[in-house]
Amino acid sequence: MLTPGQIAQTLDVSTATLRRWSARYAHHLSPQTPGKKRSYTVDDLAVLTRVRDLSATGTPLAQIDQALAVTVTPAQSSALIAVSDFALSLQSARDQVAHLQLQLDQQTTRLDALTAWLALPFYKRWFAKPPRL
């Protein structure tokens, strides 16, 4: 069982957003035990991940509810993660790696320029401006 804080951290949303989604889409989640603190199952995490993804694309709340009703429930599926969700995650990771590689290349270029400038004898650097960083 997962706590609301763990789910919120996993989904990268606030706990208030998680409570709002839990109240709105309660019929898609496991029932809450009366008188006890709310806890979530792995199936609930899958449903809330789908809600987060649909919300991020700008899907209206009513359409999210319809999409959850049509979607195969995780209990019927033996997979821990849907292939489409995995493909989206993989594409996001690729984009992040490409962005980080671009930043690394820019920093390497700047470092090379500064190293070349520092390699000059000090009397040649005296009136020369350092490279723009």
Helices and strands as residue ranges (DSSP letters): H 4-11, H 15-24, G 26-28, H 42-56, H 61-70, H 83-119, H 122-125
